[in-house]
Amino acid sequence: MKRLFSIFLTFITILCLCSCETPENTKTAISYAELVCRSIPHDEWQVLKFKNPENNMALQLSMPDDWKIKPINDNTLNIARNDKVIGIVSTKKLQNSKESFQHNSESKANTDVSMQIDLTSHNKYYRSYQMQGFQNENYITLNMQIDYTELDEDAAYKIMSSVICPPKLASIPKPEETNGAKQILVIGNSFINTSEIGSFLETMLDNDNNGYTVEARSIGMASVITFADNPEICNDIEYGYYSYVFMCGFYSQEDISKFHTIKSACDVSDTKLVIFPAHNESRAVIDAALLEHDDVYFLDWKGEIDALIDTGIDYFDFCMDDYHKHSTPLAGYVGAQMIFTSLFDTPIKEVSDYLPIDADYLDLKLGDYIASGGKIDGYTVQIYNIK
């Protein structure tokens, strides 16, 4: 009898449990791995810069180009897509999560970035980014939360890897502000040679009839160290043979240290020194060099090539299919146009005379870029102030 009564109580208990509904606030959220996330095509990105106007420190990063920034107050901005708020960016600490997953971090010369997936108290998943940039005693910190489904893994990591703290560098001086020499020196390794940047720049200067010439010196496997230890090159710079030196070759901390030698030679002759990284150079080393030498100029050849690849131009249009992925003449044209347009106010003449590249191929790949004077769709940086 007792056994039958026990079975009866167990049956009643099961019926009661089955008939009870779980309260909404105690339901367990589904796993983030079950959610479908949005993929962002490589040519649908924009570059944004968030700047603190009080110290001019800024963080720059890539975002999907259909994300719109809507300021709330001095230190907080909403991020919206199709008029729906999907996230927030702020200099203040954002809401705490009740659980976090997949913490990742990345440190560069003057930038720290972390990213994780957060589950909020409302059982909603976000990708959370913490970003900090610093230069000398100044710094800027941003916190950003985005609806988890707005970014697949590739897009989420693209944002993370894109974060930089741009150097507070002045624009490259125009020729009338230089020492009066009429020659431009571009120095680097075999990337200078394979890209034929010197040939392109020489043609642009000749067509412009401005009296300037270019000397492109390349030494295989060279870095800044190679040129700093070369008395002939340092003496030529110190004697004032050049108005500008565009310097490639930043691969190690020793290159940063040796850069002082090149800079000292330029200071003697009032030669304008420009850090001009080739495509295979280390971004971390470049950032460190700019942080240490914030009184030099910067023209980002490497970054320009990467930006053009992001618009959809094939990687191998700019990089040879060899061990070092040497730069092609198409990359050389880009670098030459960057130098020319940064120094001279006149537009570049017709490209049909430019060798060693087929004019039709050049127009096919870079027609809009050339016609716009070097503007890249999606890479006109929008600046938002945030304190």
N, C-alpha and C positions, 0 to 999 in steps of 0.2 A: 504493500500500500504506500509506504514511504517513497519507494522508487517511482511509482506512478505519479505521486504528488510532485516529486522533484522534476520529472520530465515535463509535467504540466507548467510549472513555474518557468522553466527554461524556455518553453514555447511562447509563453505570454511575454517574456522579456524581449525575445527576438522580434515579436510583432510590434512592440512598443518602439524599439530602436528603429525598425524599418519605417515606421509611420512618422518619425520626427524629421523635420527639415532642419538642415544646418543653417544657422543665422548667416546673413550675408557677410558680416564683418569677420567671420571666422573661417570662411572658405579659403582654401589654399590656392594660391595663384598657379597657373600652369607654368611649366618650365619655360624659360626664355628660349631654349633650344627648339621648342615647338612652334615658335612664332615665325611668320614669314616676313623677311626684311627686304627693304628696297635696295635694288642695285642702281648705282649711279654711273652712267656712261662716262668714259674718260674725257670726253670733250664737253661735258656739261658741269664745269666747275668754275668758280670765281675765287679771287683772292681778296681777302678782307684784312684790314689793319685796325686794331683797337689800340688807341693811344691815350695815355694820360697827359692832358695838356699842362699839368703842373710841373712835370719833370721831363716831358717829351719822350718818355719811354713808351715802347709799343711792342705788341705781339702781332705777328702776321701769320695767317693760316688760310688754308683752302676750305671752301664749303661748296655744296651743290648750288648751282646758279639760280635755282628757283627758291632758295631760302631768302627771306627778306628780314631785315633787321628793323625792329620797331622800338625806339627808346621808351623806357618807362620813367626813369629818373637819371640822375647824374652817374649812378654806379650800377645800373641794371638795364639790360636790353632784352626784349623778347625776340625769339626767332620764330618766324611763321612761314608756312607753305600753304598756298591757296587760301589765304586769309584765316588759317587755323594755326593757333599757337602750338608749336611742337617742341619748344625748348626755351632755354634762357641762358644768358651769359652775364656774369656779374663779377665785380671785384669783391663782393661779400661771400661769405660761406653760404652754401645752398642747403636745402633740407637734408636731414640725416636719413640714411636708409636703414631698413631693418635687417637687410642681408646684402652682401656684396659678392661678386663672382669675377673671375678672370682679370685679376689686377695685372696691368702691364705698365712698364715705365721706360722712359728713354731720356738720356742725358746727352746734351751737346755742349759745346764750349761755353755758351752763356744762356742755355735754355734747359729747363727740366719740364718734362711732360709725363703725366700718368693718366691712365684710362682704365676704367672698370665698369662692370655692369651692376647697377643698383636696383634693388627691389624696395619700393617705397611702402609706407604704411597703408597705402590705398591699393596695394597689390598691382602696381604698375611698374614696368621695367624701363629704366633709362640707361643710356650710356653717359657716364660722367667723366669729364676731363678736368684735370687740374694742371694749369700751365703757369710757369714762372720764367721771366726773362730778367737778366741782370747785367749791368755794365758799371764797372767800378763800384761806387756806393749806391747807385740807383737801381731800382727794381720795379717790376710790374707783375701782378698776380691776377690771373683770370680763372674763374670756375664756370664750367659749361655743362648743362644737362640737356640731352636730346632724347626724344622718344625712341626707344630701342628699335622699333620697326622702321625707322627712317633711314637706317644705314645697315647694309650687310657688312660682313667682316672686312672685305677689301676696302670699302668706303670708310669704315671706322678707322682703320689703320692709316689710310691716306691722310685723313685729318691729323692724326697723331704725328705722323712723320713730317707733315708740312709746316709744323709750328716753328717759327724762328723769331728771334729778337733782332730786328734789323739794326745795323750799326747806324749811329747818328753821324753820318758822314756828309760832307759838303759836296755839291755838284762839281764835276770836273771843270776846271777853269777853261775859258775860251783861249784861243791862240794869242790874242792881244794881252793876256795876263801872264804870259810865260816869259822865258829868258830871251826870246827872239830867235832861237834856232829854228830851222825850217825842216828838221828831220824828226820822225817818230820811230822809236825803237820798240819792237815787239820781241820778247825773248821767252823761250820755253824749250820743251823737248820735241820729240818726233811728232807730237800733235800739231805743232806749228807747221811742220813740213808737210804732213799728209793732208792737212786741211787747205793748204795753199793760201792761207789768210793774207800773207804778204802780197801775193799777186793780185788778189781782189782789191785790197786797200790801195795798192799802187795805181791800179786802173781808175778807181774812184777819185783819187787825188789828181791824176793827170786830166781826167775829164772835167774836173772842177776848175782846173787851171789856177790853183791857189798858191802854187810855188812850193808846196810841201812834198816831201818824199818819205818813203818808209824803208826801214831796214828790219827784216825779220830774221833773227838768229835762232837756229834750232840745233840742239845737241842731243843725240839719242840718249834716253834714260836720264836726262838732266832734271835737276830740281833747283830750288833757290840756292842751295849749297853750291852747286856747280858754278853758277854765275858769280856768287859772292866770293868764291875762291879764284876767280879769273881776273888777274890784275889788268889785262888789256881792256876788258869790258868795263870794269870799275873806273879805270882811268879815263876812258872815252866819255863816260857819263859825267865824271867829275870835271872834265875840261869843258863841258857845256856843248857837246856836239848834238845833243838831242833836246827837244822841247818837252817831250813826253817819253816815259818808259812804261810800257804795258807788260806787267810781270806775271808769268805763269810759273807753276812749279811748287805748290804747297802740298807736301805729303807727310811731313813729320814735324815734331816739336823743334828739331834742329833747324829745319827750314825757317821756322818762325824766328829763331835766335839769329840765324845768319842774315835774315832780311835786314837787320840793322845796318849791315855793311852796304847794301844797295841803297838804303835810305840815306845814309850819311853822304854817299857820293852824290845823290840827287840834291841834298840840302846845300852842298857846296856850290853847285851850279844853278840852283833854283829850277831844277828840272822837276816837272810834275810826275809823281810816281803813282801808278794805278795798279792795284791788285786785279788781275784779269784771269780767273781760273779756267783752265782747260777742263774738258768734260770728265776726265778720269781722276780729278783731284778730290781730296777728302774734304767734304763739307765741314766736318768738325774742325779740321786744321785751318780751313779758311776762316771760319767764325772766330777761332782763337787768335788768328793773326790780326783780324780786324779789331778784336777786343783790345789787343795789346798795342796796336798801331792805329789809334782812332784819329790820327792826323794825316792819314794818307787817303787816297781816293779808291773807289771800287766800281768796277763794271763787271757784271756777273754773266760772263759768256756761258759758263756751265749751266747756270739757272735759266738762261734764255733758251738754250737747246732743250732742256727738260720741259720748259713751258710749251714749246712748239710740239714736242712729242705728245704732250698731254692733250693738245688740240686734235690729235688724230694722225699726224704725219708719222710714217713708219720709223721705228727706232733705227733701222738699218739704212735709212736715207741719210742719217747723221753720223752713224757709227759703222766702221768697217767690220766685217765678219772675220776678225783675226783675234789673236790672243789678248791684245791690249784694248780692243775695240777703239782703234784710232779714229779720230774725227775725219769725216769725208770733206770734199770741197763744198758741199752744201752747208756743212757746219762752218767752214771757213768763210763763206759768203756772209753768214749771219754775224760772225765775229767782226768782219770788216765793216759791215753796215753799222754795227753798234759803235765801233770806234769813230767812224766818219760822222755819224749823226750826233754823237756826244760832243764833238769838237767844232763842227761847222754848221751854220744855219741854213746853208743851201741844200735843196733836195738833191738826191742822187739822180744822175742822168740815166738814160735808157740802159738796160742791162744787156743789150744784144752784143755789145763789144766785150763783155766780160768772159774771159777764158780763165781757167780750163773747165768750163761747165757749159752744157748745152742750154741755150737761152729758153727753149720750149720747156725743158725739164725744170729749170729754175722757176719759170712762170707758173708751171703746174703745181709745184710744191710750195712756193713762197710768194705767189702773185699778190695776194691780199696783204700779206705782211710787208712786202716791198712798197706797195702802193700807199699803205697807211703810214709809211715812215717808221715801221718797226713796232706797230701796235699789235698785240696778240689778243684775240677774242677771249674774254674771260679772265684776262690778266691785267686789266686796268684796275689798279688797287683802289678800293673804296675805303675811306678812313672814317672811323667812328670814335668820337671822344668818350672816354669812360674814366671816372675817377675812383 
